[in-house]
Amino acid sequence: MVFGWGKKKSENQVKVEPKQQQIIIEQIPSIVDDIKEIRRKTLIAEINNFGAKINPNLEELIKIAKELEKDDLNVDDIDKHLKVLVVRGKKLVISTIKNEANKKFSKIDSYDDAVALGNDVSHALKKMGDVLGRQSRVIHIFAKKYADKLKNILSVLNSDNSEIQTILQNFTQIDSSRNDILDYIKQLDEEKSLIEEKKHRISELSETLLQTKKSHEEVDNNIKQLRSSSEYKKYLDINAKIDEFKITKHDIKNEIDLQFTKISRPLGKYQYVSSLDKDKRNLLEKLLHDPFDVLTSENKSALIEIIQSVRKAVVSESISVKDVQKSLTYLDETTEMLDGYIKQIFEYNAKLNDLESTLDVFDSKKLKDQEHALQKHVENIEDLESRISSLESEVKELNDSRPRIISQIQQRLDGISAIRYSITSE
């Protein structure tokens, strides 16, 4: 047999339609604070009522414990081993009731006091319930006349304690909902400030974009004016002539490369065995790489010296070649052709310089600077438009989240208030 007590049945409640009222967000903090304060005062009053009901029942438990203490339960008529168990159980029940029920709950003035009262009552009921549960057979068999009294009083106390715990839990939920609401309002305020900052930044960037587009237009017009000038047309004509003239360089270069290819093997081998000084060694390396660049009147003597030194190395077999006679012929042939090549290159460079000197008819640097500025404006415009678009997306996302947050506030406010509030953001 288990020593227990029943739970109070809930009564059917008539559903009352809540009142409706329109409010703005700025009113909500004071509303939820008022709700919390009203519920706090109500909680204290209700807990005090239960405290007043609990005290007489605790006194009654003490009275029953004293009566039980005086009652010998006729244990002398039972088996001595069983007598020991009954006496021990009786003492444990009496001791526990006296310890746990020997309390008087005074009037409370705060929520913390209410929580403390609820904890004390729960603790006392648990201790008494545990002991009575373990000694259930002893009480129901040997102290039957006390069992119903204890059961009834503890049932009432348990019901009262359940009501106290429900009141405390409800207040905790109200306080939690209030905190959630205030957090959501703080989030709305922060997002509102963030939206204003982003909109201000968008305004700044838009103004910068407008000025950049104006500058872009001005530079673009400058470029069009420069390109429409007669000087620019002359400049293009000269450039076309220069490009056309530069083709002759390929012809000259190909002819020279073809000739020096004939002596490239002995020249290449000679650079590894020569005793030339540093300047002539460098000249030989350049000659092997690109003869066109070193065939000048200033280098003529050194070039002849290098070719003659190579010739002597071929004759003396200091360097080996496949066909000595053919190599010697090509080396002599190249030496004889140096003047002609140098003259061709000199005349080419002179004419090219003459053509390029006429390019100053137009200020090409000014055009390049304007083109560079135009490209910079294009990049800046693209960057500004991208940043504005990104900020606009962020503002839209923040604006879209606002109704969802307000809905969360509405939901929690409906859960703690008897009034149905309709929230507007403005």
N, C-alpha and C positions, 0 to 999 in steps of 0.2 A: 504494500500500500504506500502510495506517495502522498506526502503532506504538501498540499498546494492550495491555491486559491484562484478563482475565476477572474476574467477580465470584463470590464464594463462594456456593455454593448453600445455601439454608436446609434444615435437616434436620427431618424430621417429629418433632414433640414429643408426648409422651403427655399428654393432658389430665388434670390432677389436680383433683379436687373440693376447693374451699377449705374450710378449717375455718370453723365458725360460732361467733359469740360475741355475747352481748347486752351493750350498753353504754348509758350515758347521755351526753347531750350534753357535760356537764362533763368527761368523760374524753377527749373527742376531741382537744383541743389537744395534750395530752401524747402521745397515740397518734401523731398525724401528725408531731410533732417527733421522736419515736423512729424512725418510719419514715424520715424524711428523714436522720437521723443515721446509721442503719444503711446506707441507700443511699449516703450520702456516703463512708462508710468502705469499702463494697464497691467503689464507683467508683474510689477512690484505689488500692485493691489491684489491681483489674482493669487500670487504666491503667498502673500500675507494671509489671504482667506484660507488657503490650504494649510498653511502653518498653524493657523488657529484650530483647524479641524484635526490636524495630526496630533497635536499635543495631548488632547483628552484620550485618544486611542493609545498613545504611548503610556500614559498614566494607567490606563486599564490593563495594559500588558504587564506592567510592574505589579499591579494588584493581583493579577492571575498568577504571576511567578511567586509571589509571597504566599498565596493560598496553596499553591503546589508544593512549596517548600515545607509547609506545616503538615501536609498530607503524607502519611507513611505508605499509602497505596497498597496496604495489606501485604507487603512483600514478605512478611514472616511466614506466610502460608504457602510460599512457592519454593521451588528448588533453589538451594543456596547458590549454585552457579548462576542461575538465571537472575537471582536476587542481586548479585554483584553487578550484572549488566544493567538491570533496571535502575538501581541506585546511582550508578555512574552516569547513565543517560539522563536521569532526572536532574542531577547536579549540573551537568553540562548545559541543559536547556535553561535551567534557572539562572545560572551564571551568565549565559549569553544574553538572555532577555534583560537581566538587570543592567548589564554593561551597555547594551545597544539601545534599550528603550529609556534609559535614565538620562534623557535629554529634554530640554525645553527650548523650543525654537521661538526666539523673540522676534519682534517686528523688524522687518528688513527695510533698508532705505535705498539700496542700489542694486544694479544688475549683478555685480560681483557677489553680493550677499545672497542673491537668489540662486546663483550657480552653486555657491557653497552649501546652501540649504539642500538643494537638489542632490548634491554629491553625498551629503551626510545621510539623508534619508535613504538613498539607494544603497549606500554602504551598510547601514543598519539592517535594512530589509534583507540584503544578501546574506549577511552573517547569520541572522536569525533563521532565514529560510534554509540555509545550508545545514545548520544544526538540527532544526526540526525535521528536515528531510532525512538526515541520517538516523534520527531517533524516532522516526515515524511509527514503527511497530510498538515501541515502548509507550508512546503517548496514546495511541489509538487502542491499545489493549489494556494497559494498566492505569492510564489517566484519561479515560475516555471522556469524562465529563468536562475536561479542560480542552480537549482537542477541538471541539466545535467552536468554543469561544475563541481560541487562538486563531483558528482558520478564518472565522468571520472578521475578526479585527485585522488580521494580516491582509485579508482580501481587500478590505476597505483602504488600508494603508497603501497597498500595492496599486489600487485604482487611483488613489490620490497622487501617488508618486508618478504614475504613468501620465497623468494630466500635467504634473509639474514639468516632466521631461519634454512633453509635447510643447508646452508653452515656451520652454527654453529653446528647443529646437526651432520653433517657428520664429522666435526673435533672432536666432542666429542666422536663419535663412533671410530674414528681412535685412539684417545688417550686411550680410553677404551681397544681397541684391543691391542694396544702397551703395556699397563700395564698387560693385561692378558698374552701376549707373554713373557714379562720379568718375570712374576710370574712362568710361566711354565718352563722357562729356569732355574730359581732359584731352582725349584723343581727337575729338572733334575740334577743340580749340587749337590744338597743335597743328592739325591738318589745315584748318582755316588760315592760320598764320603762314603755313607752308605754301598754301595756294596763293596768298597775297604776295609772298616773296617771289614765287615763280612767275606770277603775272607781272610783277614789277620788273623782273629780269627779262621777261618776254618783251615788255615795252621798251626797255633799254636796248635790247638786241635788235628790235624792229627799227628803232631810230637809227642805230648804227648801220643796219642793212640798207635803210633808205639813203643815208649819206654815202655808203659804199657804192650803191647803184648809180647815184649821181656822179660820183667820181669815175666810176666805170664808163659811164656815158661820155663824160668829158674827155677821158683818155682815148676812148674809141673814136671820138670826133677828131681829136688831135692826130691820131694815126691816119684816119681817112684823109685829112688835109695834107699831111706829109706825103702820103702815097699818091695824092692827086696833083702834086706839084710837078712843074716841068723839070726841076732839078732831080727829082726822084726818077723820072722817066729816063733822063740822061744817065743817071746812076745805074739803072737796070740795063740800059744799052751797053754801057761800058763793062758791066759785069758779064753780060752775054759774050762780048768780044773777048774778055779775059778767059772765060770758060772755053770758048772756041779755040783761042790761042794755046791754051794749056794742053790741048790735044797733041800739038807738035812736040811737046816734051816727051810724050810716050814714044813717038817715032825716034827722037834723038836717043832717048834712054835705051830703047830696044836695040838700036844699032850698036851703041857702046857696050851694052851687056853682052851682046852676041860676040863682039870682038874679045872682050876680056874673059869670056867663057873659055876661049881657046887656050888661054894661059893660066886658067884658074888652078890647074893641078900643080904646075911648078911653083906658082905663087903661094899656094896653100902649104906645100911641103917646105918652102923656104922659110916661112915664118917660125918653124920649129928649130931650124939650124942656123938662122941668121945671127949676125953679131951687130945688127943695127942698133942705133941709139933709141931711146924711149920714144921720141917724137916720130921717127921714121917707122918704128914698129907699130905705133898707133895708126899712122897713115896707111901702112900696109893692111892692117885689119879693116880699116874703112874702105880701102880699095877693093878688098875681097867681098865686103858686104854690099856696097853700092858705089860703083865707080863714078856715077854722075855727080855725087855730092862732093868729090875731092878733086875733080878735074878742073883746076883753076891755074891761072898764070903764076900765082904765088907758090903753088905746090909743084910746078912743072919740073924744076931742077931735082927736087927730092924724088919725084915719081920716076924720072929718067934714071936716077942713081939706084933706086930700088929694082927697076926692071933689068938694068945692067948687072947688078949684083946677082940677081936670079939667073941671068944668062951665064955668068961665070960659074955659078954653082952647077948649072946643067952641064957645061963643058967639062968641068973638073969632076963631074959625077959625084959631087957632094950630095946632090939629090938625084934620085933615080926617076926617069920618065920612060914611057914606052918607046917613044920615037924621038931621039935626041934632035935629029935634024929638023923635024917638023916643029918641035917646041922652040928651037932657036929661030926658025923662020917666023913663027907667030909672035915671038918676043920682039924681034926686029921690026916686024910689020906694025905692031902696036906702038912701038916707040916713034916710028915715022908718022903715025896717025894722031899722036897726042895733040899736036898744034891744031889740027882740024877740029878735033873734039872740043878742045878748050875754047876755040873760037865760036863754035856752034852754041856751046853752053853760055858763053859770055853774051853773045848776041841775043840768045833767048831770054836770059835774065834781065838784060838791059831793056829789051822791048816790054817784058812783063812789068818791070818797074815803072816804065813810062806810062803804061796803061793804068796801073794801080795808082799812080800819082794823080791821075785825073779823077779818081773816085771822090776826091774831096769837094767835088761840085755839089755833093749832098752830104748832110750831117747824118751818117748812118748810125752813129752812136746814140743820137737823140731818138731815132726811130726804135732802136733796140731797147733803149731805156723805157720808152713808152709801151712797147710790146711786153716787156717784162712786168711793168706796172699793171698792164691790162690783165695779164695772166694771174698776177697776185690778187687783183680785184675779183676775178672769176673764182679763184680758190676761196677767198674770204666770203664771197656771197654764198657759195655752196656750203661752207662751214656754218655760217650764220643761219641759213635756212634749215640746216640739219639740226642745229641746237634749238632753234625756235620750235621746230616740229617735235623734237624730243620733249621739250618742256610742256608743250601743249598736250602731248599724250599723257604726261605725268599729271597735269592739272585735271584732265578728263578722268583719269583713273581715281584721283582723290575725290573729285566731285561724285563719281559713280559709287564710291564706297560710303558716302555720307548717308544716303537713304538706308543702307544696310545697317549702319551703326545706330541710326535713329530707331530702326525697327527693333534692334536688340534692347535699346533703352525702353521703348514702348512695352516690349514683352515683359521685362523685369518690373517695370512700374505697375503694369496690370496685375502682376503677381503679389504686390504688397499693398495695393491701395484699393479701397472700396469704390473709388471714383475712376471712371474710365476716361483717361486723358487722351486727347488728340494733339500730337506734337507737331508744331510747325517750326522750321529752321530759322525763320526770321520773326 
